[in-house]
Amino acid sequence: MTGIRHAAGLAAGLAIAGLALGPAAAQTLTMGVGAPVTSIDPHYHQLSPNTAVAGMIFSALTATDGRARIVPDLAESWRPISDTVWEFKLRQGVTFHNGSPFTAEDVAFTFERVPKVPNSPSSYAIYTRPITRVEIVDSHTLHLHTAVPYPLMPTDLASVMILDRETHATATTEGFNAGPMAIGTGPFRMVSHRNGDRIEFERNSTYFGTQPAWARVNYRMITNDAARTAALLAGDVDVIDQVPTSDLAKLRGDQRLTLAETTGLRLIFLGLDHMREDASPFVTDNEGKPIARNPLKDVRVRRALSMAIDRGAITERVMEGAAIPAGQFLPEGSFGYVPGLNPPRPDPEAARKLLAEAGYPQGFRITLHGPNDRYPNDARIIQAIGQMWTRAGIRTAVEAQPWTTFVGRAARQELSAFLIGWGTSSGEASNPLRNLTATFDREKGYGASNRGRYSNPEADRILEQAMRELDDARREALLQQATRVVFEDVGIVPMHIQRNAWAMRRGFAMEARADELTRAQDVRPAAAR
Amino acid sequence: MSTTIAAAPPVPKVETPLQRFVSEFVASRIALFGLVVFLAIVAIAVLAPWIAPQNPYDLAQLDIMDGRMEPGTVGGAGFTYWLGTDDQGRDMLSGIMYGLRISLMVGAGSAIIACLVGASLGMLAAYAGGRTDSLIMRLVDLQLSFPAILAALMILAFLGKGILNVVFALVIVEWAYYARTVRGSALVERRREYIEAAQCLALPTRRIIFRHLLPNCLPPLIVVGTMQVARAIALEATLSFLGLGVPITEPSLGLLISNGYEYMLSGKYWISFYPGIALLVTIVSINLVGDQLRDVLNPRLKK
């Protein structure tokens, strides 16, 4: 229904045009964000918009910088003191917005609360579950005990915002949303919150980190793409996120605006049916009859599918440059990135040959599914892939559905080939290896989003080893090895990694974050020139 | 449109009703023009597979590298994209020709089915009267009080995409107009002497309804039918525009317009513009024909 929203947005944009304020209205920052915040409770619902707002009000023991690397926050340092114990040294002299001091007690309290938040649609408990015991050594030193070596502790704890035992002992999610409980150690205090509409903040002058540049922040949710762009052009907001790819070229050429862009951490890829040995539901021969064995189980077929795709054409023509072709989970520079593991060169002829070798000289038919409202240009991308596969001899039908319908079918293994995305919030390779390509195992929580049910014992074994390796260099080498195994076997077909873009009025500057978070502390007045 | 009187020859020449109908219809130049345009559109739609430069529904014939080309560009396949291409490299001219097929098919198909359903129910209500009448007419009221687009959206959200589902949804939202029209005229006709005569002859009810009552209720039905075809075409375009109509690889006019909408601000007007014009011309031509039909067939507008 983007059409209607576009039209409405256009109208709204025209109506508010002419209200432009000069950049001199300093001290106050107005932001227009594309995704609504669903809760202020930092332990309620794992969702990027919520994480962004939580990062303005609260702090965690660790944090991630713009490139998703772990940096100190409420903890000043940490180290493993044995295979199963992590020691965290906490920052001294930090107070909550209400003056209550921050101590190790508060961390212990937070870890107790996280798994107990009622009705959480996507719980934060996975981050605290590995901790078997919290040992308070002194008021600012903690020992966290785990059952097995757990190298990801500092990474995981960046997601757990610390609350105050005195203030939040009986805090409910409603209490946070209404305002009184929205008390943290972050750079901003929440002043008011209108659910799904706007949140107002003021500067926390006692913040322990760098003081934010803005005394007040008006955080507006403008979910309609065209309305958001129009609001920026009209000067109604200073910064917008999720710049639509079709507007990028126009905004780049606008003298009144600046853009902040960076390669993100969201991989768009194709999942394939690895579960069935026999007929796959959406694969048929050229007469439309089911094929008795699933061709997607043959690595030559999977390679042909990957090779038939011209990723450059898609990133350039469909994504209009707002993505880079991908050959693995993460962009260059990330922890676990494999140098030289690039996407295959597009070659429809070689793809045909591989198909013939695999026993399909005439190709076959397949239906490629995908969402039409989830990722930028999702429905366009699957059509383009349909063209490329069809030219390589695999007659492809394309079906785009609303996300909720689509993802249900993918999760029930009803599809043969489908386009989907994965945002690696932690910025390191163990996360996609565990979630997307590890053998599905409900007990261990592995393969939770492995919707094609890919399974490779070798990759599993190396990953298992990496997950117990506390030495960073050795762990990275293992993760690289596992990544290579998965992609040489074409467990998933990587498409591209999206670029994140923010647009702002001239006079503002912003640190573009790989994890897509839009936070007021990352915006500063641009240096005078 | 009292011009019909001036144009109708006052000579007391004996004309068959059909001749009179034709001469009255062509008396309006603009209606004639509408009819010619409409027939041309039908011809284009029917002949599309033979005259379109490309089969826009065959993914192998599209090339993403030809995407969003300006009208008049020569593409990779060697022919000129006279109306440009959309984001998938689909020739807009071919896309419009094939899109017209879908629009007309859906429009005519749904109008015919809705007419059959609606007319039968309307006739039944008028003839049976009493409780049956109340029941059917309350259903009609219920249907008419519901915004058509909303009802169609709900039906399609439930049934899923597909041309047949669109036709079904349109039938559901449109039958009520036919039912109400037929019932109205049937109620009037029922009290006429010839029906009474037929009843006195103890003719079977079915015969009275189909041979006597129905033919006399036809003129208003034809008028409503024409208007509803245009309405169905517009509604299909709206549904496709909203992404609930046809599959994305087989775009109708509405989906073509929707595909181009995001590029309007970037100056790539042709993706939405030309299908929009095609849709406009189709609907206007049908409405012109419908208007004239109404004038010609409505005895009250004649002196």
Interface residues (C-beta under 8 A of the other chain):
Chain A: M1 T2 G3 I4 H6 A226 P244 S246 D247 A249 K250 D310 A313 I314 R317 V318 N372 A379 R380 Q383 A384 G386 Q387 M388 T390 R391 R395 T396 A397 V398 E399 A400
Chain B: D58 L59 A60 L62 D63 I64 M65 G67 R68 D87 Q88 G89 F241 L242 G243 P247 I248 T249 S258 Y261 E262 Y263 L265 S266
